């Protein structure tokens, strides 16, 4: 809940920046009024209503209910469906880039990094699609503990693979913009640390704290 709430702000800022570039390209001159209005409306709708009208339900402490197997399976499949659109979109963009003229101007090392990033993200998509195939072919549509364990592992493997592709592509972009291998490598390491720190280290710490 908190992560999703925090992610809306940079999304609104990026939306305003994209709109600013679009207006400048169409009109031939920069115009801040429309992007600012759009960002303000987005923030008011996304944050304002939530802050002033959210009603928090009190949860009794000390009560933990064991989830049924069917609920666990629905949850893990939902998690896979949440991740897979972003991974598929990222792979699509990566494939499209290889067909552009600017791609040919990149150094060979950058092309190799981009290829490695594409492979990593493609593997993540394979991991995310594997539970559906396993559920239908191996378990014949039945909900079992074995399937729940397999699906959970596949989702975790996908989350461990996606940051690799993102970080490698970020290295290519930063190197192209700054022409500095050191800054590009630092950006890749920072991105990897951010993803793994947020998705794994922080979650493990939260789990340990709850226990």
C-alpha positions as CSV (number, residue, x, y, z in Angstrom):
1,X,0.0,0.0,0.0
2,X,2.7,2.5,1.0
3,X,4.9,1.6,-2.0
4,X,2.0,2.0,-4.4
5,X,1.1,5.3,-2.7
6,X,4.7,6.6,-3.1
7,X,5.0,5.5,-6.7
8,X,2.1,7.7,-7.8
9,X,4.1,10.9,-7.3
10,X,7.0,10.2,-9.7
11,X,4.5,8.8,-12.1
12,X,2.6,12.1,-12.1
13,X,5.9,14.1,-12.5
14,X,6.9,11.9,-15.5
15,X,3.4,12.4,-17.0
16,X,3.9,16.2,-16.7
17,X,7.3,16.1,-18.3
18,X,6.1,14.0,-21.2
19,X,3.2,16.4,-21.7
20,X,5.6,19.3,-21.6
21,X,7.7,17.8,-24.4
22,X,4.7,17.0,-26.4
23,X,3.3,20.5,-26.2
24,X,6.7,22.0,-27.1
25,X,7.1,19.7,-30.1
26,X,3.6,20.6,-31.4
27,X,3.5,24.4,-30.7
28,X,7.2,25.0,-31.2
29,X,7.6,26.7,-27.8
30,X,7.6,25.5,-24.2
31,X,4.4,25.9,-22.2
32,X,4.4,25.0,-18.5
33,X,0.7,25.8,-17.8
34,X,-0.9,22.7,-19.2
35,X,1.7,20.2,-17.7
36,X,1.4,21.9,-14.3
37,X,-2.4,21.7,-14.4
38,X,-2.4,18.0,-15.4
39,X,0.1,17.1,-12.6
40,X,-1.9,19.1,-10.1
41,X,-5.1,17.4,-11.1
42,X,-3.4,14.0,-10.9
43,X,-2.0,14.6,-7.5
44,X,-5.3,15.9,-6.2
45,X,-7.2,12.9,-7.4
46,X,-4.6,10.3,-6.4
47,X,-3.5,11.8,-3.1
48,X,-6.0,14.4,-2.0
49,X,-9.0,12.1,-2.0
50,X,-7.1,9.3,-0.3
51,X,-5.8,11.7,2.4
52,X,-9.1,13.4,3.2
53,X,-11.6,10.6,2.6
54,X,-9.7,7.4,3.4
55,X,-11.3,5.5,6.3
56,X,-8.9,3.1,7.9
57,X,-10.3,-0.1,9.3
58,X,-9.0,-1.2,12.6
59,X,-7.7,-4.7,12.6
60,X,-7.7,-6.6,15.8
61,X,-4.2,-7.4,17.0
62,X,-3.1,-10.9,17.7
63,X,-5.5,-12.6,15.2
64,X,-3.9,-14.5,12.4
65,X,-6.0,-16.7,10.1
66,X,-4.5,-19.5,8.1
67,X,-5.2,-19.0,4.4
68,X,-6.8,-21.8,2.5
69,X,-4.8,-23.4,-0.3
70,X,-7.2,-22.0,-3.0
71,X,-6.7,-18.5,-1.6
72,X,-2.9,-18.9,-1.7
73,X,-2.9,-20.1,-5.3
74,X,-5.2,-17.2,-6.4
75,X,-2.8,-14.8,-4.6
76,X,0.4,-16.1,-6.2
77,X,-1.3,-16.2,-9.7
78,X,-2.4,-12.6,-9.1
79,X,1.1,-11.6,-8.2
80,X,2.4,-13.1,-11.4
81,X,-0.3,-11.4,-13.5
82,X,0.7,-8.0,-11.8
83,X,4.4,-8.4,-12.8
84,X,4.1,-9.9,-16.3
85,X,2.6,-6.9,-18.2
86,X,5.5,-4.7,-17.2
87,X,8.0,-7.4,-18.1
88,X,6.4,-8.0,-21.5
89,X,6.3,-4.3,-22.2
90,X,9.9,-3.9,-21.3
91,X,10.9,-6.8,-23.6
92,X,8.8,-5.3,-26.4
93,X,10.6,-2.0,-26.1
94,X,14.0,-3.7,-26.0
95,X,13.2,-5.6,-29.2
96,X,12.0,-2.4,-30.9
97,X,15.2,-0.6,-30.1
98,X,17.3,-3.1,-32.0
99,X,15.4,-2.1,-35.2
100,X,16.2,1.6,-34.9
101,X,19.0,3.4,-36.7
102,X,20.4,4.8,-33.5
103,X,21.1,1.3,-32.2
104,X,23.6,0.7,-34.9
105,X,25.6,3.7,-33.7
106,X,26.1,2.2,-30.3
107,X,29.5,0.7,-29.3
108,X,29.7,-3.1,-29.6
109,X,30.0,-3.4,-25.8
110,X,26.7,-1.5,-25.4
111,X,25.0,-3.7,-27.9
112,X,26.1,-6.8,-26.0
113,X,24.9,-5.3,-22.7
114,X,21.5,-4.6,-24.3
115,X,21.4,-8.1,-25.6
116,X,22.1,-9.5,-22.1
117,X,19.4,-7.2,-20.7
118,X,16.9,-8.5,-23.3
119,X,17.8,-12.1,-22.5
120,X,17.3,-11.5,-18.7
121,X,13.9,-9.9,-19.2
122,X,12.8,-12.6,-21.6
123,X,13.8,-15.2,-19.0
124,X,11.7,-13.3,-16.4
125,X,8.7,-13.5,-18.7
126,X,9.3,-17.2,-19.1
127,X,9.4,-17.6,-15.3
128,X,6.1,-15.7,-15.0
129,X,4.3,-17.7,-17.6
130,X,5.6,-21.1,-16.3
131,X,3.0,-21.4,-13.5
132,X,0.0,-21.3,-15.9
133,X,1.6,-24.1,-18.0
134,X,2.5,-26.1,-14.9
135,X,-1.0,-25.8,-13.5
136,X,-2.7,-26.8,-16.7
137,X,-0.3,-29.6,-17.9
138,X,1.1,-31.1,-14.8
139,X,-1.7,-30.6,-12.3
140,X,-4.5,-30.7,-14.9
141,X,-6.1,-27.6,-13.4
142,X,-6.1,-29.0,-9.8
143,X,-5.0,-26.8,-6.9
144,X,-2.2,-28.5,-5.0
145,X,0.5,-27.6,-2.5
146,X,3.1,-28.6,-5.1
147,X,1.8,-26.1,-7.6
148,X,1.7,-23.4,-5.0
149,X,5.3,-24.0,-4.2
150,X,6.3,-24.1,-7.8
151,X,4.4,-20.9,-8.7
152,X,5.9,-19.1,-5.7
153,X,9.4,-20.0,-6.7
154,X,8.8,-18.9,-10.3
155,X,7.5,-15.4,-9.2
156,X,10.5,-15.0,-6.9
157,X,12.9,-16.0,-9.7
158,X,11.2,-13.5,-12.1
159,X,11.6,-10.7,-9.5
160,X,15.3,-11.7,-9.1
161,X,15.9,-11.6,-12.9
162,X,14.0,-8.4,-13.9
163,X,16.4,-6.0,-12.1
164,X,19.3,-7.5,-14.1
165,X,17.7,-6.4,-17.4
166,X,16.7,-3.0,-16.1
167,X,20.2,-2.3,-14.7
168,X,22.0,-3.4,-17.8
169,X,19.9,-1.2,-20.0
170,X,20.3,1.7,-17.6
171,X,24.1,1.3,-18.1
172,X,23.7,1.6,-21.8
173,X,21.5,4.7,-21.6
174,X,23.8,6.5,-19.0
175,X,26.9,5.6,-21.1
176,X,25.3,7.1,-24.2
177,X,24.2,10.3,-22.5
178,X,27.3,10.9,-20.4
179,X,30.0,9.0,-22.4
180,X,31.4,7.9,-19.0
181,X,31.8,4.2,-18.3
182,X,32.3,4.9,-14.6
183,X,29.0,6.8,-14.2
184,X,27.2,4.1,-16.3
185,X,28.5,1.3,-14.1
186,X,27.6,3.3,-10.9
187,X,24.1,3.8,-12.2
188,X,23.7,0.1,-12.9
189,X,25.0,-0.9,-9.5
190,X,22.7,1.7,-7.8
191,X,19.7,0.5,-9.7
192,X,20.4,-3.1,-8.8
193,X,20.9,-2.2,-5.2
194,X,17.6,-0.3,-5.1
195,X,15.6,-3.1,-6.7
196,X,17.1,-6.0,-4.6
197,X,17.1,-3.8,-1.5
198,X,13.4,-2.9,-1.8
199,X,12.1,-6.2,-3.2
200,X,14.1,-8.7,-1.1
201,X,16.1,-7.2,1.8
202,X,13.4,-4.8,3.0
203,X,10.7,-7.5,2.7
204,X,12.8,-10.0,4.6
205,X,13.3,-7.4,7.3
206,X,9.6,-6.6,7.5
207,X,8.8,-10.3,7.7
208,X,11.3,-10.8,10.5
209,X,9.9,-7.8,12.4
210,X,6.4,-9.1,12.2
211,X,7.5,-12.4,13.6
